[in-house]
Amino acid sequence: MDPVGKALWYMECHFAKAITLDDIAEASGVSRFNLSRSFGTATGHTVMSYLRRRRLAEAARALAEGAPDILTVALDAAYSSHEAFSRAFRDEYGLTPEQVRAQGHLNNLTCLEPIRMDESLIVELDAPRLEQGRELRIAGLSGRYSFETNQGIPSLWQRFMPHIGNIPGQVGRKSYGICSNGDDTGHFDYMCGVEVKELPDARAELTGIRIPAQQYLVFLHKGHISTISSTVYTIWNKALPESGYQAACAPDFELYDDRFDAATGAGEVEIWIPVHSPSPAQ
C-alpha cells in the first residue's frame, strides 16, 4: 500500500484518538513533509483537514440518526468539549449539532466520505535519474496557493510569459515552475521564473529565489501539460516511495526547455524532486 493509502487507513481507524501529523506520517512510513506533499497531490486535501472533516462527517451522521448525547459525539470525534465541537461543526456545515439531530437527515449537508485511492491516475514513467543540481538564482512571478486553489497557477504562467527574454541578466531560455515554503496546512509558494545572474532588487516587479545545490531525482513528464497532474500523482504516490529515497524539505521544480512547446502545451517537462540519499540498509 502506498503512503497515502496507509494514511487514509490509519485515519479511518483512529478517529476517536488525538492523533497528530507525526503519528500519521509514522504509520505511513514517510516523513511528515513527504506525506503532506503526496497526500495533497493525491486528494486535494491537507492531512489534518481531511481528518477533521471526516470526524465531523461521522459526527453529523450519528446526530442525524438521533444520538442522544452531543458531548459523547464530540468526544468520539476527538473534541474535548461540547463548545469546541459545536463551533467546528457550525463552521463546517452552517448548522448546529442540535439542528442536525432535530432534522434527522443529511440532505442539506455536504459530508466528506472516505477517499479511496484512484489507481487509474497511476501512469507509466521512465526510471528517474539522479542529479547533483547546482545552485540556481531564479527571478519571476510568484503566488501563495494550496492544494484546493492551485487551479490559479496556469494564469500565473500567462502573466509571466511576456517577461521571458526581457529580464535583465537572464541566463538561457529554460523556464522553471518552483514549489517552495510548503506548510502543514497545505499552502505553498509557486513561482514561474527563469535563471538570472543576480536576484532582482526588492523593489523590482519580479521576485527572486535562491535554490541551493541539492541532490535530486529527475522524472520526465511526456505529453500535454494538462495531464501533468497524473505524472505528479504517480511520482509522489508510487515512484518516489519505491525509489528508496526520501523527499528533502527544499524547493522542487518543473523545468521547461526546448522539448516543451509553450504555444501548444505539448512536449516533455522534467520534474526535479530534492531527495536525501537512502541509508545503507535501503
C-alpha positions, 0 to 999 in steps of 0.5 A, a space after each residue: 500500500 502506498 503512503 497515502 493509502 496507509 494514511 487514509 487507513 490509519 485515519 479511518 481507524 483512529 478517529 476517536 484518538 488525538 492523533 497528530 501529523 507525526 503519528 500519521 506520517 509514522 504509520 505511513 512510513 514517510 516523513 511528515 513533509 513527504 506525506 503532506 506533499 503526496 497526500 495533497 497531490 493525491 486528494 486535494 486535501 491537507 492531512 489534518 483537514 481531511 481528518 477533521 472533516 471526516 470526524 465531523 462527517 461521522 459526527 453529523 451522521 450519528 446526530 442525524 440518526 438521533 444520538 442522544 448525547 452531543 458531548 459523547 459525539 464530540 468526544 468520539 470525534 476527538 473534541 474535548 468539549 461540547 463548545 469546541 465541537 459545536 463551533 467546528 461543526 457550525 463552521 463546517 456545515 452552517 448548522 448546529 449539532 442540535 439542528 442536525 439531530 432535530 432534522 434527522 437527515 443529511 440532505 442539506 449537508 455536504 459530508 466528506 466520505 472516505 477517499 479511496 485511492 484512484 489507481 487509474 491516475 497511476 501512469 507509466 514513467 521512465 526510471 528517474 535519474 539522479 542529479 547533483 543540481 547546482 545552485 540556481 538564482 531564479 527571478 519571476 512571478 510568484 503566488 501563495 496557493 494550496 492544494 484546493 486553489 492551485 487551479 490559479 497557477 496556469 494564469 500565473 504562467 500567462 502573466 509571466 510569459 511576456 517577461 521571458 527574454 526581457 529580464 535583465 541578466 537572464 541566463 538561457 531560455 529554460 523556464 522553471 515552475 518552483 514549489 517552495 515554503 510548503 506548510 502543514 496546512 497545505 499552502 505553498 509558494 509557486 513561482 514561474 521564473 527563469 535563471 538570472 545572474 543576480 536576484 532582482 532588487 526588492 523593489 523590482 516587479 519580479 521576485 527572486 529565489 535562491 535554490 541551493 545545490 541539492 541532490 535530486 531525482 529527475 522524472 520526465 513528464 511526456 505529453 500535454 501539460 494538462 495531464 501533468 497532474 497524473 505524472 505528479 500523482 504517480 511520482 509522489 504516490 508510487 515512484 518516489 516511495 519505491 525509489 528508496 529515497 526520501 523527499 528533502 524539505 527544499 524547493 522542487 521544480 518543473 523545468 521547461 526547455 526546448 522539448 516543451 512547446 509553450 504555444 501548444 502545451 505539448 512536449 516533455 517537462 522534467 520534474 526535479 524532486 530534492 531527495 536525501 540519499 537512502 541509508 545503507 540498509 535501503 
